[in-house]
Amino acid sequence: MDCVFCREEGGVVLWQDDALRVVLADEHDYPGFCRVIWNEHVAEFSDLEPVERHRVMLAVYAVERAIRTVLKPAKVNLASLGNQVPHVHWHVIPRFTNDAHFPLPVWAPRQRAVSEVLLASRRAQATLLGDAVREQITRAFA
């Protein structure tokens, strides 16, 4: 099977261990959009063992905390979608009232254009997420 999450990291790796990784996704309209990806082929969250589910959710929590600290979004969306990859993964998405789709989901029709200047500024902020994610995960897993 050709699996994108086995072949590629899924973004810039901010943190990883043997079980999972946190990546900064390359989503043009959404600087700071992260994914928490289970490394093994496990398609459904309910197929993970209880301790594994807990570990995933601690990582999701830590990433959300890091995003809120660094980017200060109006809202953070959490989504577990993934019909095309056999890896449990969570999307952790910073949302701003002036983003391209707000107040709708990021996968809905675009509501407005966003200036490249604003997106570049948010991308610069998002480069600071690596340290914050590592710090928050260390705290959550302690």
C-alpha positions as CSV (number, residue, x, y, z in Angstrom):
1,M,0.0,0.0,0.0
2,D,1.3,3.5,-0.9
3,C,0.7,5.5,2.3
4,V,1.4,9.3,2.3
5,F,2.0,9.3,6.1
6,C,4.5,6.4,5.8
7,R,6.2,8.0,2.7
8,E,6.2,11.6,4.0
9,E,6.1,13.2,7.4
10,G,2.9,15.1,6.6
11,G,4.5,18.5,7.2
12,V,7.4,20.0,9.2
13,V,8.0,17.8,12.2
14,L,7.7,19.9,15.4
15,W,7.9,16.9,17.8
16,Q,8.0,13.1,17.5
17,D,8.5,9.9,19.4
18,D,8.0,6.2,18.5
19,A,4.2,6.4,18.8
20,L,3.3,9.7,17.2
21,R,4.4,13.0,15.6
22,V,3.2,16.6,15.5
23,V,3.7,18.3,12.2
24,L,3.1,21.9,11.0
25,A,1.1,21.3,7.9
26,D,1.6,23.2,4.7
27,E,-1.8,24.9,4.5
28,H,-1.5,28.2,2.6
29,D,-4.5,29.9,4.2
30,Y,-3.8,28.4,7.7
31,P,-0.4,29.1,9.1
32,G,-0.1,27.2,12.4
33,F,-2.4,24.3,11.1
34,C,-0.9,21.3,12.9
35,R,-1.6,17.5,12.7
36,V,-1.0,15.0,15.5
37,I,-0.4,11.7,13.6
38,W,-0.2,8.2,15.0
39,N,2.8,6.6,13.3
40,E,1.4,3.1,12.8
41,H,-1.4,2.0,10.4
42,V,-4.4,2.3,12.7
43,A,-7.4,3.7,10.9
44,E,-9.8,4.3,13.7
45,F,-9.3,6.0,17.1
46,S,-11.4,3.3,18.7
47,D,-8.8,0.7,17.5
48,L,-6.1,2.2,19.7
49,E,-5.6,0.8,23.2
50,P,-6.8,3.1,26.1
51,V,-3.3,4.2,27.0
52,E,-2.6,5.0,23.3
53,R,-5.9,7.0,23.0
54,H,-4.9,8.9,26.1
55,R,-1.4,9.7,24.7
56,V,-2.9,11.0,21.4
57,M,-5.3,13.3,23.3
58,L,-2.6,14.6,25.6
59,A,-0.6,15.5,22.4
60,V,-3.7,17.2,20.9
61,Y,-4.2,19.1,24.1
62,A,-0.6,20.2,24.2
63,V,-0.6,21.4,20.5
64,E,-3.8,23.4,21.2
65,R,-2.2,25.0,24.2
66,A,0.9,25.9,22.2
67,I,-1.2,27.3,19.3
68,R,-3.2,29.4,21.8
69,T,-0.1,30.7,23.5
70,V,1.9,31.6,20.3
71,L,-0.8,32.6,17.8
72,K,-3.6,33.8,20.0
73,P,-6.4,32.7,17.6
74,A,-10.0,33.6,18.2
75,K,-10.8,29.8,18.2
76,V,-9.1,26.5,17.7
77,N,-10.8,23.8,15.7
78,L,-10.1,20.1,16.4
79,A,-11.0,17.6,13.8
80,S,-10.4,13.9,13.3
81,L,-10.9,13.4,9.6
82,G,-9.0,11.1,7.4
83,N,-10.8,9.0,4.8
84,Q,-7.7,8.6,2.6
85,V,-5.0,7.5,5.1
86,P,-4.9,4.6,7.5
87,H,-3.4,6.6,10.3
88,V,-5.3,8.1,13.2
89,H,-4.6,11.8,13.1
90,W,-6.1,15.0,14.5
91,H,-6.1,18.4,12.9
92,V,-5.5,21.3,15.3
93,I,-6.4,24.5,13.4
94,P,-6.0,28.0,14.6
95,R,-9.0,30.2,13.5
96,F,-9.1,33.9,13.2
97,T,-12.2,36.0,12.6
98,N,-10.6,37.3,9.4
99,D,-9.4,34.0,8.0
100,A,-10.5,32.8,4.6
101,H,-13.4,30.7,5.8
102,F,-14.5,32.0,9.3
103,P,-17.0,31.3,10.8
104,L,-17.4,28.2,8.6
105,P,-15.1,25.2,8.7
106,V,-11.8,25.4,6.8
107,W,-13.1,22.9,4.3
108,A,-16.3,25.0,3.5
109,P,-16.5,27.5,0.7
110,R,-14.2,30.5,1.0
111,Q,-15.8,33.5,2.6
112,R,-13.2,36.2,1.8
113,A,-9.7,36.8,0.4
114,V,-6.9,37.2,3.0
115,S,-4.0,39.4,2.3
116,E,-0.6,37.8,1.7
117,V,0.9,40.3,4.1
118,L,-1.4,39.0,6.9
119,L,-0.7,35.4,6.0
120,A,3.1,36.1,5.9
121,S,2.9,37.6,9.4
122,R,1.0,34.6,10.7
123,R,3.5,32.3,9.0
124,A,6.4,34.1,10.8
125,Q,4.5,33.6,14.1
126,A,3.9,29.9,13.3
127,T,7.7,29.3,13.1
128,L,7.7,29.8,16.9
129,L,5.4,26.8,17.4
130,G,8.1,24.2,17.6
131,D,9.5,25.3,20.9
132,A,6.0,25.8,22.3
133,V,4.8,22.4,21.2
134,R,7.8,20.7,22.7
135,E,7.4,22.5,26.0
136,Q,3.6,21.8,26.2
137,I,4.1,18.1,25.3
138,T,6.8,17.7,27.8
139,R,4.5,19.2,30.5
140,A,1.5,17.1,29.3
141,F,3.5,13.8,29.3
142,A,5.2,14.4,32.6
